């Protein structure tokens, strides 16, 4: 696509995502009747000094980009070739943005990156050198040294405002060492939903994908996560029909889904991308009809498991951050810590000052779950609360269990 844009006689200027600092020169060339092109990917551009334009002013949630690029070189993925190598924003820049959002009343921020938990601020000196990985995982690149790691960033960001929820995505399973799991477990405002993209349940397929782990290593990580973070929820990405995938290998993916109990899953039939390693090395030899059929089977398991998991929450009380109103019913819509939709009717409920008031966006509300579907929980609002108060009074963590 880039080559086509450059060669097109209709193109007067072609600018890549990392060329914004070069725009004055490119515009000057265009004004002089010349074609201006800069599609080079930077090795160090992080956009740290760019103040984002937020189109949803007044929203209770916001997104913060903390790093760009990816070094993992999975065979199916085009991102390393289009986004470049990993580079991270300085910690101070991120913390300042979080603080600014907190001052504006934002109650939830999501830290974004193509491989967000491989974050490393090399501009900061630290006594912690080697990057630790989850047990049984490996990479195609050398171990990174120096700088502040993702656990350090979570520590600082979560301390800005104890009433602000912290989420992060997208993650790689290899970058969940013990220190990351510990800080998530210890901080009530770091949401206990972790994204562990498996991509496949077959060790053979994972090797062809160059994911850097086996099925057993992945399952060990799942066990470690559930042991360290009680009540944790898991999300994942799965691909069916990758090059050479047999029915037996696909069955391993289905069995993984049965074992792990994912709360959220993003499921895709494989689609070959040009310029990827898989495009050069493998044949896209699984017929489209089989891909569709396998995708349908994954969806069936996912929906069934979600229904079971959600029904288990009936009778429990969840902390819900109110976002607005549901489009269909007009009732109040919010999300719990596991990012599940929670819908309930508007009501005057007990407030922190002892009086009663309506529910509005940005409120934290304790909601008792009375009905569950595969993607939505339905409840009754009990009282207004704060994040700190809810967790201080609640030994069960994210939700209060049925007595």
Residue, then its C-alpha position, 0 to 999 in steps of 0.5 A: x500500500x505504501x509503495x502504491x501511494x508513493x508511485x501514484x501520480x495523484x500523491x503529492x505527499x506521503x507521510x508515515x506515522x513517525x514523520x510528524x516532526x518532518x511535516x514542515x519540510x514535507x509541506x514546503x516541498x509540496x508547495x514548491x511542486x515537488x513530491x514529498x515522501x517520508x515513510x521511515x520508521x523511527x527507532x526512538x520516536x515515542x510521541x512523548x511531547x505530543x499532547x493528545x487531542x481527546x474527542x470525548x471530553x468529559x468521559x470517565x475513561x481515557x487511553x494513554x499510549x506508553x510505548x510503540x512497536x514490537x520486537x517479538x517477530x511472531x511469524x503471522x504478524x505484520x506489526x514489527x514491519x509497520x510499527x518498528x522496534x519497541x520504544x517507550x515513553x519516559x515514565x515522567x511523561x506518562x505519570x504527568x499525563x495520568x495526573x492531568x487526567x485525574x485532575x480532570x475527573x477521569x476515573x479510569x485510564x488504560x495504558x496502551x502498547x503493542x506489547x505494553x508489558x515489555x515497557x522499559x524506560x531506558x532514559x531512567x537509571x536504575x539498579x535493576x538490570x535484566x528484564x525478567x520473563x515468565x518461567x518457560x518463556x523466551x524471546x528472539x531478541x537479547x535480554x534488555x538491560x537498564x531502565x525502568x520496567x513495566x512493574x516500576x511504571x505500574x507502581x508509579x501510575x497506580x500511586x497518582x490517584x488511588x481512586x483511579x482504575x488502571x488497566x493495560x493492553x495489549x500484553x504478551x504472556x512472556x512479560x508477566x514475571x513475578x514482580x508484575x503479578x505482585x504489584x497488580x495483586x497489591x494495588x486495589x486500583x490496578x484492575x485484575x483482568x489480565x490479557x494473556x494472548x495464547x493464539x493457539x493451544x498447540x505447542x507445534x502451532x505455537x512453534x510455527x508462530x514463533x511465540x516463544x513458549x509451549x502449551x505447558x509453559x502457558x498453562x503454568x503461567x495461568x496457574x501462577x497468575x491465579x495463585x498470585x492474584x485471587x479472583x483474577x479474570x483472564x482475556x485472550x486472543x486465539x487464531x484458528x486455521x494457521x498454516x498447517x494446523x491439523x484437526x488434532x492441533x485445533x482440538x488442543x486449542x479447544x481444550x485450552x479454552x475449556x481449561x483456562x476459563x477466559x472471561x473475554x476472548x478475541x477469536x479470529x480465523x487466520x488471514x495471511x498477511x504479505x511481508x510476514x515471516x509466515x508469508x515467506x515460509x509457510x503455505x496458507x493451506x487450511x481451506x476457508x470453510x474449515x477456518x470458518x467452521x473452527x472459528x464457529x466451534x471456538x465461539x460456541x465454547x467461549x459463549x458457553x464458558x462465559x455464561x457459566x462464569x457470569x451466572x456464578x456471579x449472581x448474588x455477589x456485589x460488584x464495584x461498578x464504575x458508571x459510564x452512562x446509559x445503555x442504548x437499548x434499555x436506557x438503564x444505567x451502564x457501567x463496568x466492573x473490574x473485569x470489564x464486564x458490562x453491568x446494567x441496572x435501573x436508575x435509583x436514589x441510593x445511599x450516598x457517602x454522606x448518609x443521604x440519597x442521590x441519583x447515579x451519574x457517570x463517574x460514580x462508583x456504585x456497589x451493585x448486587x448481581x441478579x441476572x447474567x448473560x454471556x456478555x452482560x451482568x444485570x443488577x440492583x444498585x445498593x449504595x454509592x461508594x469509593x474504590x478505596x472504601x469498597x476494597x477496604x471493607x471487602x476482603x474478597x477483593x473485586x466483589x463481595x461474595x454471597x453470604 
